[in-house]
């Protein structure tokens, strides 16, 4: 999903609607951070891996083409 698509979807909702992200193991958390990060597509991701990884996360993939992406983090997302 792109920023344009996200904005389009959010514009259909009341302005006071909470926006949540997945919780640590189950349920949902409030958003605590939105930031831009350099990522690359992780084409050999396992079921438990994300499809994209931030640069520096895997030293063996330093030559991968990176691009900026917006990352939305929840309160306990760092525990995953």
C-alpha positions in Angstrom: 0.0 0.0 0.0 1.3 3.5 -0.8 0.8 6.7 1.1 -1.7 7.8 -1.5 -3.7 4.6 -1.1 -3.6 4.9 2.7 -4.8 8.5 2.6 -7.6 7.6 0.3 -8.8 4.8 2.6 -8.5 6.9 5.7 -10.4 9.9 4.2 -13.6 7.7 4.2 -13.5 7.4 8.0 -14.5 9.9 10.8 -11.5 12.0 11.8 -11.6 10.7 15.4 -11.4 7.0 14.5 -8.4 5.3 16.3 -5.7 3.8 14.0 -4.2 0.6 15.5 -1.5 -1.9 14.5 -1.0 -5.5 15.4 0.0 -6.1 19.0 2.9 -8.2 20.2 1.2 -11.7 20.1 -2.4 -10.9 19.6 -4.8 -7.9 19.8 -3.9 -4.4 18.7 -1.8 -1.5 20.0 -1.9 2.3 19.4 0.7 3.7 17.0 3.7 5.3 18.7 5.9 6.1 15.8 5.7 6.8 12.1 9.0 7.2 10.2 10.7 6.8 6.9 13.3 4.0 6.7 15.5 2.5 3.9 14.4 -1.1 3.3 14.9 -3.8 0.7 12.6 -6.6 -0.4 13.5 -9.8 1.4 12.7 -12.3 -1.4 13.7 -15.4 0.6 11.6 -14.5 3.7 10.4 -17.4 5.8 6.8 -17.5 7.0 7.8 -15.7 10.2 9.9 -13.0 8.5 8.6 -9.7 7.1 8.6 -9.3 3.3 10.8 -6.2 3.7 13.9 -5.7 6.0 15.7 -2.5 7.0 19.2 -2.0 5.7 21.8 -3.3 8.0 19.5 -6.0 9.4 21.2 -8.7 7.4 24.9 -8.2 6.6 24.8 -10.7 3.7 22.3 -8.5 1.9 24.2 -5.2 1.7 24.2 -5.2 -2.1 20.4 -5.3 -2.3 18.6 -2.3 -3.8 17.0 -0.3 -1.1 14.2 2.3 -1.2 12.5 4.5 1.3 9.3 3.2 3.0 7.0 4.6 5.7 7.1 2.3 8.8 4.3 2.5 11.4 5.3 1.1 14.8 3.0 0.0 17.6 3.7 0.3 21.3 5.0 -3.3 21.6 6.1 -4.0 18.1 9.7 -3.9 19.1 9.1 -7.1 21.1 8.4 -9.2 18.0 
